[in-house]
Amino acid sequence: MKKHLLLLLSISFFFSCVPSKDIIYLQGEPVAKKEIKRINNIPYKLQVDDILNIDIKSNDESLVSVFKKQSGNTGGGDGYFSGYSIDSYGNIRMPTLGEINVLGYTELEVRKKIENELKKYIKTQEELFVSVKLAGIKYTIIGEIGSPGPKVIFQNKLSIIDAISNSGDITTVGNRKKVEIIRNSITGTEKFTIDLTKISAFESEVFYVKPNDIINVMPLRQKTWGTGTTGLGALTTIVSLFTLISTTFILARNL
């Protein structure tokens, strides 16, 4: 019986550890530059609750001052207070120009729309410069991650590797081979998966995070088993289990 028990525990030990190949990112040979596909080249279309930073400049600043939001000293979160939040109807509200619908538009399209609105008020030949940018990329990360929750990164482009690094990295029992990305758009909700252990992840359409993405890091089966994630952890659990079984067997024989 002891031999069978030892064999069973030995098998459990090997299957309970997390192999190193499951926790190493971007394995495999790199892809030649000429073979790399263009990904995420479709411009992001604005959604409700997005915040835009809009800057209007001119050679004569007095002409455009009435179109600018006056921002005071707000401390942290300047983008939230000085930016233009898209309301539930898809509108932003700007001084003088009033409400402008931007739902489903790209940043470029919004810029052109504002420029056209400004031309209704400014009849001179003064040069206008309008800049429209998202006030950071907001995403939410949950599951087996060091620091879960909503995050905002002030970059024009954000890879999923950047997002995970900014969130404390995936835990040892997180499944890097099947990370879920839940993406909302004006047409509905989509779910994707990406294998971050393979170099081919660079070619995935979800390698770059889009605003309002939800990243869900699923657990490995080792977490459900509760047998430890490393060899030492698994060995400690199995030795404890073996001791418990042996003690129970000895006590049962002596009854």
Secondary structure by P-SEA (a helix, b strand, c coil): caaaaaaaaaaaaaaacccccccccccccccccccccccccccccccccbbbbbbbbccccccccccbbbbcccccccccccccccccccccccccccccccccccaaaaaaaaaaaaaaccccccbbbbbbbcccbbbbbbcccccccbbbbccccccaaaaaaaaccccccccccbbbbbbbcccbbbbbbbbccccccccccccccccbbbbbbbbcccccccccccaaaaaaaaaaaaaaaaaaaaaaaac
